[in-house]
Amino acid sequence: MAKSQVAMKVNGNAVEELVEPRTLLIHFLREQLNLTGPHIGCETSHCGACTVDLDGKSVKSCTVFAVQANGADIRTIEGMANADGTLHALQEGFREMHGLQCGFCTPGMITRAYRLLQENNNPSEEEIRYGISGNLCRCTGYQNIVKAIQYAAAKINGVPFQEAAE
Amino acid sequence: MTVDPPRAQGRMPVIPGSFSYHRPTSVKEAVGLLATLGDDGRALAGGHSLIPMMKLRLATPANLVDLAGIAELKGARADGNDIVIGAMTTQHDLIASDLLTAKIPILRETSLQIADPQVRYVGTLGGNVANGDPGNDMPAVMMCLNAAYQVTGKNGERRIAARQFYQGAYFTALEPGDVLTAIRIPVPAAGHGSAYEKLKRKIGDYATAAAAVVLTMKGGKVESCSIGLTNVAETPLWAEEAAKILVGSALDAATVKRAVAAAEAITAPAEDARGPAQYRTKMAGVMLTRALARAKSLARG
């Protein structure tokens, strides 16, 4: 099958590549661009481990063809840190609040939470839980992931983070 | 919007089969392509049903005609007493629309119960209603609202009522080469009440059973009522008899019970991981009872 030319911006860098139309975005990112932060979990649009930010939307990159992303602006976990190399507030939050155990779901969780906070920079606990309902974690029970996102929201808003009493 | 995990189907996910990719920029161009390609072509909307099917090789189109590049298929606008929503408008767009939230709030309520945030950013209203999957939520809502689908095919444009559209699981009134371009919904009367009650095992799941209700009240009595049911038959259902029973009543318990029985009587759910058929029929009744009560509480008049 003839390959198609795609051009897109990935983590701020212009990228031009040839892809088969059937190449899924997750495989394109991981195998052609060596961006292995987005993970392949279920491959059936359920788990959210492959989540990337595409033109201001959180998408499951296992369910998008790379050709559909032609012209898009994409951000993966590799593009999340601040320009000076320090951690993004979400990355810091996941570290400080122990928002991960095995870490497999973390890139998808952080990328999804990034868009959630872009749309609502002061979400309630319920809004956070609903907002990350497309991302599965099989280790943590989500408690610390929610705290990590609350931590990041507080940091972004310049207010002290106060952990809710348990 | 998503298919059941592969284990349930005895298959492993794989890479989709090879296909050629087309990205037309007008409906005319898309219809022309689909007419030329015939059985080898398939329209691609959000892809969150089709791409999983392609990974399982349950769908192997030789050509995909991506509708995402057609600007005229996006957005919602008022047109007289109707609201017209472009087929490529996503569930996320529906949730964010002030026009729809004000005029037809059941659309936002239903959208928020579809799949999960990531899927809603990409999944479209047109794909949801055109696919013919009895698990999809919007078809029953469209039947409830008496929506019509605008379709363009090789012989021009036509409208198909949602209530006439669904023929069987994945079988619809669409002909090969047709593109469903827009959904036209008559705006329900001001002061109407509506509700979509969906029972599901978890976020992202299809309904075990769900019920859509739109009603108007006058002097404490039901003036008009329409009911749609999701995933309790091979097609979405419009529960016409059940709604007729309720008109003129004050939604008293005895009348609601009769209407629920009439609604349950038209269901024919499959037994699957969501439960035995009898259970799913009963849950359709429970969802309808709840939807009626909530719609009444939201109605003025």
HADDOCK unambig.tbl for C-alpha pairs under 7 A between the chains (distance, minus, plus):
assign (segid A and resid 1 and name CA) (segid B and resid 18 and name CA) 6.67 0.50 0.50
assign (segid A and resid 21 and name CA) (segid B and resid 19 and name CA) 6.53 0.50 0.50
assign (segid A and resid 21 and name CA) (segid B and resid 20 and name CA) 6.44 0.50 0.50
assign (segid A and resid 21 and name CA) (segid B and resid 21 and name CA) 6.08 0.50 0.50
assign (segid A and resid 22 and name CA) (segid B and resid 16 and name CA) 6.06 0.50 0.50
assign (segid A and resid 22 and name CA) (segid B and resid 17 and name CA) 6.85 0.50 0.50
assign (segid A and resid 22 and name CA) (segid B and resid 18 and name CA) 5.77 0.50 0.50
assign (segid A and resid 22 and name CA) (segid B and resid 19 and name CA) 6.55 0.50 0.50
assign (segid A and resid 43 and name CA) (segid B and resid 13 and name CA) 6.95 0.50 0.50
assign (segid A and resid 44 and name CA) (segid B and resid 5 and name CA) 6.63 0.50 0.50
assign (segid A and resid 44 and name CA) (segid B and resid 52 and name CA) 6.19 0.50 0.50
assign (segid A and resid 45 and name CA) (segid B and resid 2 and name CA) 6.51 0.50 0.50
assign (segid A and resid 57 and name CA) (segid B and resid 121 and name CA) 6.18 0.50 0.50
assign (segid A and resid 58 and name CA) (segid B and resid 118 and name CA) 5.26 0.50 0.50
assign (segid A and resid 58 and name CA) (segid B and resid 121 and name CA) 6.95 0.50 0.50
assign (segid A and resid 59 and name CA) (segid B and resid 118 and name CA) 4.87 0.50 0.50
assign (segid A and resid 59 and name CA) (segid B and resid 119 and name CA) 6.91 0.50 0.50
assign (segid A and resid 60 and name CA) (segid B and resid 118 and name CA) 6.29 0.50 0.50
assign (segid A and resid 63 and name CA) (segid B and resid 48 and name CA) 6.45 0.50 0.50
assign (segid A and resid 63 and name CA) (segid B and resid 51 and name CA) 6.12 0.50 0.50
assign (segid A and resid 63 and name CA) (segid B and resid 52 and name CA) 6.95 0.50 0.50
assign (segid A and resid 131 and name CA) (segid B and resid 117 and name CA) 6.49 0.50 0.50
assign (segid A and resid 133 and name CA) (segid B and resid 116 and name CA) 6.12 0.50 0.50
assign (segid A and resid 133 and name CA) (segid B and resid 203 and name CA) 6.68 0.50 0.50
assign (segid A and resid 134 and name CA) (segid B and resid 116 and name CA) 4.88 0.50 0.50
assign (segid A and resid 134 and name CA) (segid B and resid 117 and name CA) 6.05 0.50 0.50
assign (segid A and resid 134 and name CA) (segid B and resid 118 and name CA) 6.39 0.50 0.50
